[in-house]
């Protein structure tokens, strides 16, 4: 799709250096160690400026050890310290910053395929969503079906998806199709506080509120036949997408370590333009402890989506009267968009280990990378982009060009454009339900009054965001998915 | 139940509470009540059960964030929501309080958003003449 061409003056401090690539030069603010680079189009860059997110991209460039540039994706909006949609790679003698990972550590997306054709299920969508709603707790006060002891949660934090599989929540092969094979390396449950564990024991297998969801979707369009076939997708297919994270565990770990990092940043004398960029050297005790706790919280996020997927499979078994395996409900892939990882990248002609922060940005490694599951090696790593409930979600793959442009990264979603209050003012929850219903979308919401906060009009156009990423070469579209049933907190 | 003054601050992705008070303990309690109001109707929350809180921080802003995050922990881990905040000690670096509320009940409390963390974003505590004011943005 051709993107709109407009000749407009970019916001102050920013210049377009290539189509869809905007640079904030180092001279913009003394103290910037590298330039800022924002992937966008004329409208998206204006929105970023209005949101003050451009200044946040510049702020990140102050961090010690940052390599090449402070990057931002087209769905950028302001966040805590780092903007949401930010990517920053640090040399191993640089720093790690919890603000570059986010509160919801390992918030991410998982996609399950089925052999079912959407047209055969559409007539039963209300029944399908009701069954899912019965089995998968959501929203404030939603207690999980799985209650963990403190010993068990330590297992989840240490082993991630493997703990779930060993305890009967999933298939052994699932782990092969999760980022990092289902567990982030270096996780240490002992570095996760009692508070964080206390929040998590009742939350395994819960969706949470806000923009998290379980969606039953139809493959509406296939852009890349070879990739779609390799992934197990076909036009008109029924699939299930899960968007959720590490719930209270990740939030508490972030809270705990932001406090700790605040102290450490002062001790090291780092001059940072924003308190929320609090950081510690990667090779310091504080830095290592954060990474180990972050990995553990990340494992909770992966395990949470694994547990939710298990409940989805169980629900479908009841609905369709046959086993989930017989229904072909294989896991296509699961990837986070809030995490920091050590990765090898080409830097000045040498393979160099970097710590890559991605907050509201998704890893998008290209074909042949060892981190990509063997079955997908030819096509690249899958990326799922959750859209809003009225429009579309996408399946993409990473590319070799992405490795060169942005450490193998792409966007994560659409990003909000209006406050929750403004969204609710525009349309009430019941009216929105009726409008979605008229489009053939069944919604099971934990809180109808608040539903408009998550209305499609409150978000950027996800198709536009995905197209900019494709134009730059960060990722390639494989399929567009249309929501049929939405489960929200 | 005495009056708590607070205002909701709108943001694109998250939400905040702003308040003014004649004393620091009052300010802290106003903001806590404001946070409750984001999650439920505070008038429907009975102060039936009490919990003691004691926390420390490096500075006043840190203490405010720590106070709110401690409440968030109790809300999430123990499924409680609070409508009374009695602060017995408050210095630049230390706070002790008794907070009262009840178990979260979707049928009674008219639940709204889930507040997941208090942040340092745009956090400022200011004293002007005899009045304290502050604004806290929450991750929701």
Interface residues (C-beta under 8 A of the other chain):
Chain A: X51 X77 X78 X79 X80 X84 X103 X104 X139 X140 X141 X143 X195 X198 X199 X201 X202 X208 X209 X210 X248 X251 X252 X254 X255 X258 X259 X262 X263 X275 X276 X415 X416 X417 X418 X419 X420 X421 X422 X447 X449 X450 X453 X489
Chain B: X8 X10 X11 X12 X13 X15 X39 X57 X58 X62 X65 X66 X69 X72 X73 X76 X77 X78 X79 X104 X105 X106 X111 X112 X113 X114 X116 X117 X118 X119 X120 X121 X123 X139 X140
